[in-house]
Amino acid sequence: MLWLDNNKKHKRRQLDADIYFKSLEKGQPLPADLFADQKNDNKFNKPLNAGIILISISIGITVFLWIFFKAISQKNPEAGNLSWFASAGLVPFMAGVASVIIHFIEKKKDGGEDAK
């Protein structure tokens, strides 16, 4: 389903580009609303979406690293406890928390409307 949606957007953008170039070749003015409907649908454009994605990824990284280094520590006791390396997952976690905070600050600043 996602592929079909992206393919549809790609075809629409390609048609708009063709109209743009044909208009330029013929010297005709461009329609005013040619690119108006092409909003950027990138999920990372919205701070709340970016924050939730980063927090989710960081939880996965942290759990994976903790399990991985815990297993290494158990197989090789002289290496010591290496599970503290799992704290590397805190970097994207804090970036995600910051994005969520930014979302709510912008929402409050915009008067309670959804931050765009």
Residue pairs with C-beta under 8 A, 6 or more apart in sequence:
9 41
12 38
13 38
16 34
16 35
16 38
19 30
19 31
19 34
20 30
20 34
23 29
23 30
43 49
43 50
43 53
44 50
44 53
46 103
46 115
46 116
47 99
47 100
47 102
47 103
47 106
47 115
48 99
48 100
48 103
48 115
50 96
50 99
51 96
51 97
51 98
51 99
51 100
51 101
51 102
51 103
52 96
52 100
53 96
54 92
54 93
54 95
54 96
54 99
55 92
55 93
55 96
55 97
55 100
56 96
57 92
57 96
58 89
58 90
58 91
58 92
58 93
58 96
59 89
59 93
60 89
61 88
61 89
61 92
62 86
62 87
62 88
62 89
62 90
62 93
63 86
63 89
65 83
65 85
65 86
65 88
65 89
66 83
66 86
69 82
69 83
69 84
69 85
69 86
70 82
70 83
72 79
72 82
73 79
73 80
73 81
73 82
73 83
103 115
106 115
107 113
107 114
107 115
